[in-house]
Amino acid sequence: MFAASGCGIDPYLAAEAGEDATPSLRALRHALTLPPGPERTAVLAGAARELNVIDPARHGALVDAIAEKIAAARGKSHGARRNPRTGQQEFGLFGQLASNAFSQPDGGEEPPKPENSPDCPEEGRLYVELLKERKDDLLASDIALRELLKLKGNPAYQNPQLQSDIDLAISKELATKAFIESAIKDAEPVARRLFPQCFSFVGV
């Protein structure tokens, strides 16, 4: 699998996982070509989110390998371990991918800041922070779609099977984007009515 080789990951592991591994690997491969910055962070967020598609019980070695590459690209350790009771992979850094897909900037942890502003209650801060993470996810989805559409028109990927994989990845990403857009559309008006003072504090 070309995407796996381009990331330094055993292509046989990727082949065993099939098309489920394709979106995460392609996003990771693209991220590795980018300099540190918002676009790289967003693409890594997409790669991390797509890990949820891969079954860790069946393809734990591949999930570990991709997770390690994403963590290395961000200068962190992902801290994966296998639960002895369930046999499932558990992730210290990746355990909250759905709600926090690597929203911190490249270059380490965010500098410490006050937990709350006197004008922004804790529940408001948390609500607006979740909204901000949704918007980061939407940016990652936009970038992923743009890259997939580039592959669609690339003569090097005109093999029917590759085109089928790309079409499937585009379909999944469009569904993901629609879900995120709907969540933002529902949440943002409520947040702005209830906690308008928290938007500047959180930095949305």
N, C-alpha and C positions, 0 to 999 in steps of 0.2 A: 504494500500500500504506500503510494508515493508520499502522501501527507505525513504518515508516521516516520518514514525515513528522513523527511525534511526536518522533523523535530528531534531526531536522535532517538527515536523509540522503535523497538523491535517490530517490524512490519507483520511478523507472524502473530503477535499478540493482537494487533489491530485487525488482521484478517479474521481471526476467530470471533471478534465482536461484530464484524460486518458493518453494515451501514450505520448502526447506532454510534459508532466511534467517529464517523466521518466529520460531522460538524465541529466537534471539539478539537479534533486534530487539525483541521483546516484553519480554524480560528487561531490556535496556538502557533501554527507555522507562520501565519501572517504576523502575529504579534512579535515573534522573534526577529522579524525584519524591520521593526519600527524602533525609533529612538524612544527613550523614556519620555513620557508625557501623557496628556489626556487621551489621545487616540489609542496608544498602547494599553493604557489602563482599561479603556472600554472594550478593546478586543479581548484582552485577558478575561474580563468579566464575562464575555460571551462564551469563551472557551470553558471557563469554570462552570457556567450555568448548564452547558451542554453535557457536562459530566453526569448530570442527573439522569440522562437517557441511558447510560451504560449500566447494566446490572452488575453491581460489585460482587455479588455472590458467585457469579459465573466468570467474571472478567476482572477480578480484584487486582491482578498484577498489572493489567493495562490501566485501570483507574489510578493505581498508585503511581505508575510511570508518568501519566499525564499530569497528575496532581503535583508530582515532584518538579516537573518542567515548569508548570505555571508558578509554583512557589519560588523556584530558582530565578525565574524572570522578574519576580517581584522582590527578590532578596530575602525570602522567608522560608521557613520549614513548614510543611503542611501537617506533620504529626499524625500520619495515618496509623491505625492499628486495627486488628481484627477482633471483634467481640467473640470471646470463646463460647458464649451461650448460643448466639444466633449464627455465627460464622460470617456475619456481615462486616464489611469494612466500615470503620467509624473514623471521622476526620475532625481533628481539632480545628483547623482553619476552614475546612470545607463543609462543616456540619450545618452551616446556615446559608448555603449558597442561594437558596430561593429568596431569602430576605436581605442578604448582604453579599452581593456578588462582587467582592473586591472593589469597593467604592473608594478606598483610600488611595491617594496619589502614589506614584512610584517614588522610591527613594527612602522607604522606611515608614514608621508609624507617624500618624498625624501629631503635630505638637499639642501638648496638653492645653485644654481650654476649660473655662468654668463649665460645670455640669449644667447649670441653669442660669438664666438671666432673671432678675427680679420681675421683669415684665413677661417672662415666658415660663409658664409652669412646666413641670417635668412631663406630664402627659402630652402637652402641646409640643414640646421638643421632640419626644419620641415619635409622635404622629407625623410631624413635618420631616424628621430624618428618614422615616420610611418612605415618604413621598419622594424625597430627594433620591433615595436608592432606586425607586421605580424609574425615575427619569434617567438615572445612569444606565439602568438596564435597557431603556428604550434607545438610548444612544448606541449601546453595544449592538442591539438588534439591527439598527439602521446600518451600522458599519458592516455587520455580518452579511446582510442582504446585498449591500453594494459589492462586496467581495465575491459573493456567490454569483451575482449577475455578470461580473467580469469573467469568471470561470465559464459561465454558460456560453459566452461568445469567444472564448479562447480556442483557437484551432488545435491546441495541444490536448484539449479535453473533449474532442468530438466522438470518442469511442461511445457506442450506444449505452454500455453499462455505466460509464462515467456520467453521461448525460442524465441517465435515469437517477443516479445517486444525487446529482446536483439538483434535479427537479424536486426530488423528495426533500432535500435539505432546505430548498427555497420554500416549499410548501409548509414545512414545520416552522421555519423562521417567521413566515408571514402570520401563521397562527399565534406564535408567541408574541409577535409585535402587536397584533390585534388585542390579545389578552391584556398586555401591559398598558396599551393606550386606553382601553376601557377602564382599567383600574385607576389610572391617573385621572381620567375624566370624572369618575365617581368621587374620588378622594379629594382632589384639589379644591373644589368649591367649598366643601365642608371644612377643610383645614383653614382656608382663607377667612371663612366666616367666624370660626371658633377661635383660631389662634393667629390672627394676622401679624401680631408682634413677634412671632417665632420665626418668621421667614427670613428676616434679616439676621437674626441670631444664628440660625442654622446655616445660612448662606445659600438659600435656594434662589 
